Amino acid sequence: MAEHAILVVEDDSTVRELLRYRLDKQYDVLTAANGEDALDKIEEQVPDLIVSDIMMPKMDGFALQSALQADKNTRVIPFIFLTARADERARREGARTGVDDYITKPFDMEQLLSRIERLLERMQVFQTQLGAEIGRDFSQRLLPNALPDVDDYRLCYESEARQQGGGDLFDWTRTDDDTFFLTIGDVMGKGLRAKFYAFTFLSYVRGTLHTLLKESTSPAAVMGEINDMLLNDDVLNDTFASFLLLHWDPAAHQVTYANAGHCRPVLVSETDVRIATHSDLILGLEEDTSFTDTTLDLALGTALLAYTDGLMEQPLRDGSLLGEEGIVDLAKPCRTSPAPIDDLLASALSVSDRSAFQDDVLALWLQRHDGDVPPTC
């Protein structure tokens, strides 16, 4: 199937069929005999570009283009006018209404093909730039503007978003008793759709936390409510997310977490580096899924590292992936670093065969500092 669809609007059947024959070799071609017919065809399939005559019965080319301009779903379709009217007045009218190009009959077919290709390339560049801008906006909205400032702890994170990457998110919430919920998630998929769903998903997380924290500080209980919401919401139906929800109690020096299929966090102490192994089913698969709370003690100098799978799936020089064990090896020397996340990500790239991360990457470092650990990131 052709990559682009072109609608040819022409009342002369001979010219219409000639255009169909020549364009059909490169594009998916739709045809219409006048503007009214064209609008019916567009309701069935929105084309990537329109080639239209001006003088037609029932609805002429200017009226068709005006109708498309009035609809937000069709106003950006590139538009080429074909006409026997060579006068400057028609050309000015086309320019005034936003026509992209204007070719006078009889026309050279190679010239028309060249202009179609140029307009489609321009449209592709525009869409790519727009997608990148929207992707950056979504990525920024999935991250906090500031972090909790807690005595005897340092908390830092780093996020590197890729336009084609997934829906990584991070947020935090302070409870009435000065504890904190830290939320890290990854909505399945790539590109803008995953980032949009992640933004919507994060809104659900915030709302659920706000409601349930009046009754419980159990991450597992919150996780169950979020899972049910995913399965019963029309917007997020068939959306799956891995999710790590941590309840951090600085006074008790503990972190209680529930893990729904997310990358398993790593504990880094002076003598040991270990993986917090417990994990349950990812969100959005089954109703009434049960989740488990697991509590970790944070001794002096101990750090908890949480991250998304863009880090774990970074390719190495030998063709394998960094993986959990690779992250464990890289995390240990970061414990006494003034910038642990920066050092971790730099180390990951130093053993990779790529100069940049291939997917969205997010890493969080929570550490109870002592005299040997720098107090800030």
BAMIFI-233483 format. One record per residue (C-alpha): residue in three letters; x, y, z; residue number from 1. Coordinates in steps of 0.02 Angstrom, whole numbers, always signed. Layout:
BEGIN
+---------+--------+--------+--------+-----+
: residuo :     xx :     yy :     zz : num :
+---------+--------+--------+--------+-----+
:     ala :      X :      Y :      Z : NUM :
...
+---------+--------+--------+--------+-----+
This chain:
BEGIN
+---------+--------+--------+--------+-----+
: residuo :     xx :     yy :     zz : num :
+---------+--------+--------+--------+-----+
:     met :     +0 :     +0 :     +0 :   1 :
:     ala :    +63 :   +175 :    -44 :   2 :
:     glu :   +127 :   +284 :    +97 :   3 :
:     his :    +24 :   +437 :    +48 :   4 :
:     ala :   -155 :   +460 :    -12 :   5 :
:     ile :   -196 :   +595 :   -142 :   6 :
:     leu :   -370 :   +655 :   -187 :   7 :
:     val :   -394 :   +713 :   -368 :   8 :
:     val :   -546 :   +826 :   -392 :   9 :
:     glu :   -582 :   +854 :   -578 :  10 :
:     asp :   -746 :   +861 :   -675 :  11 :
:     asp :   -664 :   +814 :   -842 :  12 :
:     ser :   -664 :   +625 :   -839 :  13 :
:     thr :   -520 :   +611 :   -963 :  14 :
:     val :   -405 :   +722 :   -859 :  15 :
:     arg :   -464 :   +637 :   -699 :  16 :
:     glu :   -422 :   +463 :   -764 :  17 :
:     leu :   -254 :   +523 :   -834 :  18 :
:     leu :   -207 :   +591 :   -663 :  19 :
:     arg :   -264 :   +432 :   -578 :  20 :
:     tyr :   -159 :   +327 :   -698 :  21 :
:     arg :     +1 :   +429 :   -675 :  22 :
:     leu :    -14 :   +460 :   -487 :  23 :
:     asp :    -68 :   +282 :   -447 :  24 :
:     lys :   +109 :   +220 :   -479 :  25 :
:     gln :   +171 :   +312 :   -324 :  26 :
:     tyr :    +19 :   +354 :   -218 :  27 :
:     asp :   -148 :   +289 :   -158 :  28 :
:     val :   -263 :   +391 :   -272 :  29 :
:     leu :   -443 :   +441 :   -234 :  30 :
:     thr :   -548 :   +536 :   -362 :  31 :
:     ala :   -700 :   +650 :   -359 :  32 :
:     ala :   -796 :   +739 :   -498 :  33 :
:     asn :   -832 :   +900 :   -401 :  34 :
:     gly :   -817 :   +982 :   -231 :  35 :
:     glu :   -971 :   +899 :   -156 :  36 :
:     asp :   -911 :   +728 :   -211 :  37 :
:     ala :   -740 :   +769 :   -138 :  38 :
:     leu :   -812 :   +811 :    +34 :  39 :
:     asp :   -902 :   +642 :    +36 :  40 :
:     lys :   -738 :   +554 :     -5 :  41 :
:     ile :   -645 :   +651 :   +129 :  42 :
:     glu :   -772 :   +595 :   +260 :  43 :
:     glu :   -721 :   +416 :   +220 :  44 :
:     gln :   -533 :   +448 :   +210 :  45 :
:     val :   -435 :   +607 :   +241 :  46 :
:     pro :   -303 :   +623 :   +105 :  47 :
:     asp :   -125 :   +684 :   +129 :  48 :
:     leu :   -140 :   +805 :    -18 :  49 :
:     ile :   -274 :   +869 :   -138 :  50 :
:     val :   -256 :   +909 :   -323 :  51 :
:     ser :   -411 :  +1004 :   -379 :  52 :
:     asp :   -482 :  +1092 :   -530 :  53 :
:     ile :   -560 :  +1263 :   -497 :  54 :
:     met :   -705 :  +1274 :   -620 :  55 :
:     met :   -823 :  +1129 :   -577 :  56 :
:     pro :  -1012 :  +1107 :   -564 :  57 :
:     lys :  -1105 :  +1098 :   -396 :  58 :
:     met :   -955 :  +1156 :   -294 :  59 :
:     asp :   -800 :  +1235 :   -370 :  60 :
:     gly :   -622 :  +1221 :   -308 :  61 :
:     phe :   -625 :  +1382 :   -207 :  62 :
:     ala :   -784 :  +1329 :   -115 :  63 :
:     leu :   -707 :  +1157 :    -81 :  64 :
:     gln :   -549 :  +1233 :    -12 :  65 :
:     ser :   -649 :  +1355 :    +96 :  66 :
:     ala :   -751 :  +1210 :   +169 :  67 :
:     leu :   -591 :  +1116 :   +211 :  68 :
:     gln :   -514 :  +1271 :   +290 :  69 :
:     ala :   -665 :  +1285 :   +406 :  70 :
:     asp :   -636 :  +1110 :   +477 :  71 :
:     lys :   -490 :  +1091 :   +600 :  72 :
:     asn :   -467 :   +910 :   +542 :  73 :
:     thr :   -437 :   +958 :   +359 :  74 :
:     arg :   -371 :  +1136 :   +358 :  75 :
:     val :   -187 :  +1085 :   +349 :  76 :
:     ile :   -205 :   +969 :   +198 :  77 :
:     pro :    -89 :  +1032 :    +59 :  78 :
:     phe :   -189 :  +1096 :    -90 :  79 :
:     ile :   -139 :  +1112 :   -273 :  80 :
:     phe :   -255 :  +1199 :   -397 :  81 :
:     leu :   -263 :  +1146 :   -580 :  82 :
:     thr :   -354 :  +1267 :   -692 :  83 :
:     ala :   -370 :  +1329 :   -870 :  84 :
:     arg :   -388 :  +1506 :   -801 :  85 :
:     ala :   -217 :  +1582 :   -824 :  86 :
:     asp :   -267 :  +1754 :   -764 :  87 :
:     glu :   -181 :  +1837 :   -617 :  88 :
:     arg :   -346 :  +1864 :   -524 :  89 :
:     ala :   -374 :  +1677 :   -501 :  90 :
:     arg :   -194 :  +1656 :   -446 :  91 :
:     arg :   -210 :  +1795 :   -316 :  92 :
:     glu :   -373 :  +1721 :   -251 :  93 :
:     gly :   -288 :  +1552 :   -230 :  94 :
:     ala :   -143 :  +1630 :   -137 :  95 :
:     arg :   -261 :  +1728 :    -24 :  96 :
:     thr :   -357 :  +1573 :    +30 :  97 :
:     gly :   -201 :  +1474 :    +72 :  98 :
:     val :   -177 :  +1366 :    -82 :  99 :
:     asp :     -5 :  +1286 :    -79 : 100 :
:     asp :    +24 :  +1282 :   -267 : 101 :
:     tyr :    -58 :  +1332 :   -429 : 102 :
:     ile :    -30 :  +1247 :   -598 : 103 :
:     thr :   -110 :  +1305 :   -760 : 104 :
:     lys :   -181 :  +1183 :   -888 : 105 :
:     pro :   -114 :  +1111 :   -998 : 106 :
:     phe :    +15 :  +1058 :   -869 : 107 :
:     asp :   +173 :   +956 :   -874 : 108 :
:     met :   +147 :   +793 :   -780 : 109 :
:     glu :   +328 :   +785 :   -718 : 110 :
:     gln :   +310 :   +961 :   -649 : 111 :
:     leu :   +153 :   +911 :   -557 : 112 :
:     leu :   +235 :   +755 :   -486 : 113 :
:     ser :   +384 :   +859 :   -428 : 114 :
:     arg :   +273 :   +985 :   -340 : 115 :
:     ile :   +171 :   +848 :   -256 : 116 :
:     glu :   +329 :   +768 :   -191 : 117 :
:     arg :   +395 :   +935 :   -127 : 118 :
:     leu :   +233 :   +976 :    -35 : 119 :
:     leu :   +224 :   +803 :    +45 : 120 :
:     glu :   +405 :   +818 :   +102 : 121 :
:     arg :   +367 :   +990 :   +176 : 122 :
:     met :   +215 :   +920 :   +265 : 123 :
:     gln :   +319 :   +776 :   +335 : 124 :
:     val :   +449 :   +897 :   +403 : 125 :
:     phe :   +312 :  +1002 :   +482 : 126 :
:     gln :   +232 :   +850 :   +563 : 127 :
:     thr :   +400 :   +788 :   +627 : 128 :
:     gln :   +442 :   +957 :   +703 : 129 :
:     leu :   +268 :   +973 :   +779 : 130 :
:     gly :   +279 :   +797 :   +849 : 131 :
:     ala :   +448 :   +835 :   +928 : 132 :
:     glu :   +381 :   +995 :  +1007 : 133 :
:     ile :   +226 :   +908 :  +1077 : 134 :
:     gly :   +334 :   +763 :  +1137 : 135 :
:     arg :   +449 :   +882 :  +1232 : 136 :
:     asp :   +298 :   +967 :  +1310 : 137 :
:     phe :   +224 :   +801 :  +1367 : 138 :
:     ser :   +393 :   +744 :  +1435 : 139 :
:     gln :   +409 :   +903 :  +1539 : 140 :
:     arg :   +233 :   +881 :  +1608 : 141 :
:     leu :   +275 :   +705 :  +1664 : 142 :
:     leu :   +411 :   +769 :  +1782 : 143 :
:     pro :   +409 :   +876 :  +1940 : 144 :
:     asn :   +478 :  +1053 :  +1945 : 145 :
:     ala :   +563 :  +1025 :  +2114 : 146 :
:     leu :   +605 :   +886 :  +2237 : 147 :
:     pro :   +576 :   +864 :  +2424 : 148 :
:     asp :   +713 :   +939 :  +2532 : 149 :
:     val :   +733 :   +826 :  +2684 : 150 :
:     asp :   +869 :   +833 :  +2817 : 151 :
:     asp :   +993 :   +688 :  +2814 : 152 :
:     tyr :   +938 :   +634 :  +2640 : 153 :
:     arg :   +981 :   +674 :  +2462 : 154 :
:     leu :   +857 :   +646 :  +2322 : 155 :
:     cys :   +896 :   +674 :  +2139 : 156 :
:     tyr :   +835 :   +615 :  +1971 : 157 :
:     glu :   +879 :   +631 :  +1789 : 158 :
:     ser :   +769 :   +610 :  +1636 : 159 :
:     glu :   +823 :   +601 :  +1454 : 160 :
:     ala :   +674 :   +599 :  +1336 : 161 :
:     arg :   +678 :   +536 :  +1158 : 162 :
:     gln :   +548 :   +588 :  +1029 : 163 :
:     gln :   +521 :   +406 :   +981 : 164 :
:     gly :   +534 :   +350 :  +1163 : 165 :
:     gly :   +398 :   +289 :  +1279 : 166 :
:     gly :   +294 :   +363 :  +1418 : 167 :
:     asp :   +411 :   +378 :  +1568 : 168 :
:     leu :   +342 :   +474 :  +1716 : 169 :
:     phe :   +397 :   +529 :  +1889 : 170 :
:     asp :   +305 :   +624 :  +2024 : 171 :
:     trp :   +299 :   +645 :  +2212 : 172 :
:     thr :   +167 :   +687 :  +2343 : 173 :
:     arg :   +190 :   +743 :  +2524 : 174 :
:     thr :    +71 :   +668 :  +2653 : 175 :
:     asp :     +3 :   +758 :  +2807 : 176 :
:     asp :   +127 :   +667 :  +2919 : 177 :
:     asp :   +280 :   +723 :  +2819 : 178 :
:     thr :   +307 :   +562 :  +2726 : 179 :
:     phe :   +314 :   +554 :  +2537 : 180 :
:     phe :   +245 :   +451 :  +2394 : 181 :
:     leu :   +366 :   +435 :  +2247 : 182 :
:     thr :   +289 :   +371 :  +2086 : 183 :
:     ile :   +388 :   +304 :  +1938 : 184 :
:     gly :   +302 :   +228 :  +1788 : 185 :
:     asp :   +319 :   +178 :  +1607 : 186 :
:     val :   +164 :   +171 :  +1497 : 187 :
:     met :   +188 :    +40 :  +1361 : 188 :
:     gly :   +216 :   +103 :  +1184 : 189 :
:     lys :   +321 :   +228 :  +1089 : 190 :
:     gly :   +308 :   +406 :  +1032 : 191 :
:     leu :   +173 :   +535 :  +1063 : 192 :
:     arg :    +35 :   +411 :  +1098 : 193 :
:     ala :   +130 :   +334 :  +1244 : 194 :
:     lys :   +173 :   +507 :  +1313 : 195 :
:     phe :    -10 :   +562 :  +1300 : 196 :
:     tyr :    -69 :   +406 :  +1391 : 197 :
:     ala :    +67 :   +429 :  +1522 : 198 :
:     phe :     +6 :   +607 :  +1553 : 199 :
:     thr :   -173 :   +546 :  +1572 : 200 :
:     phe :   -116 :   +401 :  +1680 : 201 :
:     leu :    -17 :   +517 :  +1794 : 202 :
:     ser :   -174 :   +622 :  +1819 : 203 :
:     tyr :   -264 :   +465 :  +1880 : 204 :
:     val :   -120 :   +425 :  +1998 : 205 :
:     arg :   -125 :   +599 :  +2074 : 206 :
:     gly :   -313 :   +593 :  +2096 : 207 :
:     thr :   -309 :   +419 :  +2173 : 208 :
:     leu :   -171 :   +467 :  +2295 : 209 :
:     his :   -265 :   +623 :  +2347 : 210 :
:     thr :   -421 :   +520 :  +2385 : 211 :
:     leu :   -345 :   +365 :  +2465 : 212 :
:     leu :   -214 :   +448 :  +2574 : 213 :
:     lys :   -355 :   +500 :  +2690 : 214 :
:     glu :   -379 :   +314 :  +2728 : 215 :
:     ser :   -214 :   +225 :  +2698 : 216 :
:     thr :    -30 :   +248 :  +2657 : 217 :
:     ser :    -14 :    +75 :  +2582 : 218 :
:     pro :    +63 :    +80 :  +2407 : 219 :
:     ala :    -19 :    -89 :  +2371 : 220 :
:     ala :   -193 :    -22 :  +2408 : 221 :
:     val :   -165 :   +129 :  +2295 : 222 :
:     met :    -96 :    +15 :  +2159 : 223 :
:     gly :   -253 :    -92 :  +2162 : 224 :
:     glu :   -365 :    +59 :  +2140 : 225 :
:     ile :   -261 :   +125 :  +1994 : 226 :
:     asn :   -266 :    -46 :  +1910 : 227 :
:     asp :   -456 :    -52 :  +1919 : 228 :
:     met :   -468 :   +125 :  +1850 : 229 :
:     leu :   -360 :    +78 :  +1701 : 230 :
:     leu :   -470 :    -69 :  +1659 : 231 :
:     asn :   -633 :    +27 :  +1673 : 232 :
:     asp :   -588 :   +191 :  +1589 : 233 :
:     asp :   -636 :   +216 :  +1406 : 234 :
:     val :   -485 :   +327 :  +1369 : 235 :
:     leu :   -355 :   +213 :  +1448 : 236 :
:     asn :   -436 :    +48 :  +1401 : 237 :
:     asp :   -305 :    -74 :  +1332 : 238 :
:     thr :   -167 :    +34 :  +1405 : 239 :
:     phe :    -34 :    -58 :  +1505 : 240 :
:     ala :    +91 :    +18 :  +1624 : 241 :
:     ser :   +232 :    -39 :  +1733 : 242 :
:     phe :   +229 :    +59 :  +1894 : 243 :
:     leu :   +334 :    +78 :  +2050 : 244 :
:     leu :   +251 :   +165 :  +2198 : 245 :
:     leu :   +361 :   +204 :  +2348 : 246 :
:     his :   +307 :   +270 :  +2518 : 247 :
:     trp :   +459 :   +353 :  +2595 : 248 :
:     asp :   +460 :   +386 :  +2782 : 249 :
:     pro :   +617 :   +489 :  +2821 : 250 :
:     ala :   +590 :   +486 :  +3010 : 251 :
:     ala :   +583 :   +296 :  +3013 : 252 :
:     his :   +718 :   +281 :  +2878 : 253 :
:     gln :   +609 :   +162 :  +2779 : 254 :
:     val :   +538 :   +145 :  +2605 : 255 :
:     thr :   +384 :    +36 :  +2577 : 256 :
:     tyr :   +349 :     -3 :  +2395 : 257 :
:     ala :   +229 :    -94 :  +2280 : 258 :
:     asn :   +292 :   -144 :  +2110 : 259 :
:     ala :   +179 :   -179 :  +1961 : 260 :
:     gly :   +299 :   -258 :  +1836 : 261 :
:     his :   +420 :   -112 :  +1841 : 262 :
:     cys :   +610 :   -121 :  +1838 : 263 :
:     arg :   +662 :   -184 :  +2009 : 264 :
:     pro :   +745 :    -52 :  +2120 : 265 :
:     val :   +924 :    -73 :  +2180 : 266 :
:     leu :   +989 :    -46 :  +2357 : 267 :
:     val :  +1168 :    +16 :  +2365 : 268 :
:     ser :  +1255 :    +10 :  +2535 : 269 :
:     glu :  +1437 :    +25 :  +2587 : 270 :
:     thr :  +1459 :   -165 :  +2587 : 271 :
:     asp :  +1329 :   -229 :  +2465 : 272 :
:     val :  +1225 :   -195 :  +2309 : 273 :
:     arg :  +1065 :   -295 :  +2295 : 274 :
:     ile :   +903 :   -298 :  +2196 : 275 :
:     ala :   +736 :   -276 :  +2285 : 276 :
:     thr :   +662 :   -429 :  +2202 : 277 :
:     his :   +475 :   -425 :  +2235 : 278 :
:     ser :   +364 :   -377 :  +2088 : 279 :
:     asp :   +181 :   -406 :  +2041 : 280 :
:     leu :    +83 :   -403 :  +1877 : 281 :
:     ile :    +90 :   -245 :  +1770 : 282 :
:     leu :    -60 :   -129 :  +1776 : 283 :
:     gly :   -205 :   -145 :  +1655 : 284 :
:     leu :   -202 :   -334 :  +1628 : 285 :
:     glu :   -323 :   -409 :  +1753 : 286 :
:     glu :   -459 :   -345 :  +1869 : 287 :
:     asp :   -445 :   -373 :  +2057 : 288 :
:     thr :   -258 :   -402 :  +2046 : 289 :
:     ser :   -178 :   -404 :  +2218 : 290 :
:     phe :    -19 :   -307 :  +2255 : 291 :
:     thr :   +104 :   -326 :  +2398 : 292 :
:     asp :   +191 :   -199 :  +2508 : 293 :
:     thr :   +377 :   -228 :  +2538 : 294 :
:     thr :   +474 :   -125 :  +2665 : 295 :
:     leu :   +658 :    -82 :  +2648 : 296 :
:     asp :   +767 :     -8 :  +2786 : 297 :
:     leu :   +885 :   +132 :  +2738 : 298 :
:     ala :  +1042 :   +119 :  +2845 : 299 :
:     leu :  +1167 :   +263 :  +2851 : 300 :
:     gly :  +1243 :   +291 :  +2680 : 301 :
:     thr :  +1123 :   +173 :  +2592 : 302 :
:     ala :  +1045 :   +227 :  +2427 : 303 :
:     leu :   +893 :   +166 :  +2332 : 304 :
:     leu :   +905 :   +175 :  +2142 : 305 :
:     ala :   +747 :   +164 :  +2036 : 306 :
:     tyr :   +745 :   +179 :  +1847 : 307 :
:     thr :   +646 :   +144 :  +1689 : 308 :
:     asp :   +683 :    +11 :  +1559 : 309 :
:     gly :   +766 :   +131 :  +1437 : 310 :
:     leu :   +921 :   +116 :  +1546 : 311 :
:     met :   +914 :    -72 :  +1564 : 312 :
:     glu :   +887 :    -98 :  +1377 : 313 :
:     gln :  +1034 :    +10 :  +1318 : 314 :
:     pro :  +1138 :    -94 :  +1197 : 315 :
:     leu :  +1318 :   -138 :  +1239 : 316 :
:     arg :  +1467 :   -156 :  +1122 : 317 :
:     asp :  +1451 :   -346 :  +1119 : 318 :
:     gly :  +1270 :   -336 :  +1058 : 319 :
:     ser :  +1192 :   -379 :  +1226 : 320 :
:     leu :  +1091 :   -260 :  +1337 : 321 :
:     leu :  +1149 :   -174 :  +1496 : 322 :
:     gly :  +1019 :   -267 :  +1600 : 323 :
:     glu :   +996 :   -274 :  +1788 : 324 :
:     glu :  +1169 :   -345 :  +1823 : 325 :
:     gly :  +1250 :   -210 :  +1721 : 326 :
:     ile :  +1157 :    -76 :  +1819 : 327 :
:     val :  +1208 :   -158 :  +1983 : 328 :
:     asp :  +1391 :   -153 :  +1930 : 329 :
:     leu :  +1381 :    +30 :  +1879 : 330 :
:     ala :  +1282 :    +86 :  +2034 : 331 :
:     lys :  +1406 :    +36 :  +2170 : 332 :
:     pro :  +1539 :   +171 :  +2140 : 333 :
:     cys :  +1402 :   +303 :  +2127 : 334 :
:     arg :  +1361 :   +291 :  +2313 : 335 :
:     thr :  +1499 :   +414 :  +2361 : 336 :
:     ser :  +1486 :   +521 :  +2205 : 337 :
:     pro :  +1432 :   +704 :  +2217 : 338 :
:     ala :  +1322 :   +673 :  +2063 : 339 :
:     pro :  +1268 :   +490 :  +2069 : 340 :
:     ile :  +1140 :   +493 :  +1929 : 341 :
:     asp :  +1252 :   +590 :  +1810 : 342 :
:     asp :  +1393 :   +467 :  +1844 : 343 :
:     leu :  +1277 :   +317 :  +1822 : 344 :
:     leu :  +1211 :   +375 :  +1654 : 345 :
:     ala :  +1384 :   +424 :  +1593 : 346 :
:     ser :  +1450 :   +253 :  +1642 : 347 :
:     ala :  +1306 :   +168 :  +1549 : 348 :
:     leu :  +1349 :   +262 :  +1390 : 349 :
:     ser :  +1535 :   +226 :  +1411 : 350 :
:     val :  +1503 :    +38 :  +1396 : 351 :
:     ser :  +1372 :    +58 :  +1259 : 352 :
:     asp :  +1397 :    +50 :  +1071 : 353 :
:     arg :  +1286 :   +206 :  +1055 : 354 :
:     ser :  +1328 :   +386 :  +1096 : 355 :
:     ala :  +1153 :   +420 :  +1164 : 356 :
:     phe :  +1012 :   +324 :  +1246 : 357 :
:     gln :   +894 :   +242 :  +1122 : 358 :
:     asp :   +736 :   +259 :  +1227 : 359 :
:     asp :   +670 :   +374 :  +1363 : 360 :
:     val :   +778 :   +354 :  +1518 : 361 :
:     leu :   +731 :   +405 :  +1694 : 362 :
:     ala :   +830 :   +368 :  +1852 : 363 :
:     leu :   +796 :   +415 :  +2034 : 364 :
:     trp :   +923 :   +412 :  +2176 : 365 :
:     leu :   +865 :   +420 :  +2359 : 366 :
:     gln :  +1004 :   +410 :  +2488 : 367 :
:     arg :  +1021 :   +428 :  +2674 : 368 :
:     his :  +1187 :   +518 :  +2688 : 369 :
:     asp :  +1321 :   +506 :  +2821 : 370 :
:     gly :  +1492 :   +584 :  +2839 : 371 :
:     asp :  +1560 :   +489 :  +2689 : 372 :
:     val :  +1417 :   +536 :  +2573 : 373 :
:     pro :  +1398 :   +709 :  +2496 : 374 :
:     pro :  +1239 :   +790 :  +2563 : 375 :
:     thr :  +1176 :   +849 :  +2394 : 376 :
:     cys :  +1169 :   +788 :  +2214 : 377 :
+---------+--------+--------+--------+-----+
